[in-house]
Amino acid sequence: MIRDFRNNLLGRREVTLTFSTQGPTPSRKQVLSLIASALHAPEDRIVIKEIKQEYGETVVVVTANVYDDAATLKRVEYQHYLKRLEGKKEGQQVPAGQAPAQEAK
């Protein structure tokens, strides 16, 4: 862990972690589970801000916020981060205006 800052005003921990990996940059889902297990926090209260890995390197640097409760997360965090969290939980839903074309009979 590079940085672990407790921000009482916003009700969160702001952390920067490093870990080693082999192969390509891990997905957000993989990083989320690693952070949750390392910090003993529930996955639904973690917001990943950034995942960085230089080409050819095995070190991954992750910046994330871990909130005290879900209500604070929804009140404080930017909407595009919330959409990232909710989009993966709901599954592969197609927006109403973009339904797939039906086959002609």
N, C-alpha and C positions, 0 to 999 in steps of 0.2 A: 504494500500500500504506500503510495507516494504522499497522498494528502487525505486527511480526514478532519473536516471542519464542521462543527456543530453550529447551525444557524437557527438560534432560538426564535428569532423574529418571524421566520417563515416556517418554523416547525419541521425542519429537515436536517439531514446530514448531507454534506456535499463531499463526495469522495472521488479520488482519482486512484485507479488501481492499475497495476501492470501484471501480466502473466505471459507465459511462453506457450506457443502453439506450433504445431507442425502443419504445413500446408497453407491453404488460403485463410483469409480473415474469417473468423467465426461469425455466424449469423447473430442477429440481435437476440433471438430466442436462446441460443446457446450461452451468450454473454449474460443474459438476464438470469439464467439458472445458476451460473457460476457466481455472480454477485450475490444472489439470494443465499446460496449456501455459505459463502465466505463471511457475509455480514449477519447471518441468521435473521433475515428479514423476509416478509412475504413478497412474492413477485408482483402482486398488484399495487404495491406502494413504491416501486422502483421505476424511475424514469431515466433511461439512458440518453445522455446528451450527445456523446461522441465516442466513436470507436476509431482508433488510428493504428495502422500498421504500415510501416514503410515497406516498399517492394523488396523482397528477398530477405527480410528480417523475420525473426521468430517471436519478437516481443510485441505484444498488443497493449496499447494504453487506452483505458476506458475512463470516461468521466460520466458520473451519474449522481442523481439525487435520490435519497431514501427518505420518504416522508413518514411522519409519526402516525398519520391516519389518512384514510381515503378522502375524507371531506376537505382536508387541507390541500391535498394534491389537486383536487378539482378546482379549488378556489384560487390557487396560486399559479399553477402551471399553464403555459401557453396552450392554446387550442390544438395546434398541429402535433404537439407531443401527446395530448390526450387521444387524438384520432389514431395515432400509431398504436397506442395501447389497446384501444377498443376494436380497431380493425382486425387485429389478429385473433382476438377472443371470439368475435362473431362469426368468423369463418369467411368463406369465399362467396359473399353475397354481391349480386350485381345491382348497381343503383337503378332506381325505377325507370329513368329515361333511357337506359342502355340495355334493355332486355335483348337476349339473342334472337335473331330472326328465326321465325318458324318455317319449317320446310313446306314448300308448295305441294299441293296434292293434285 
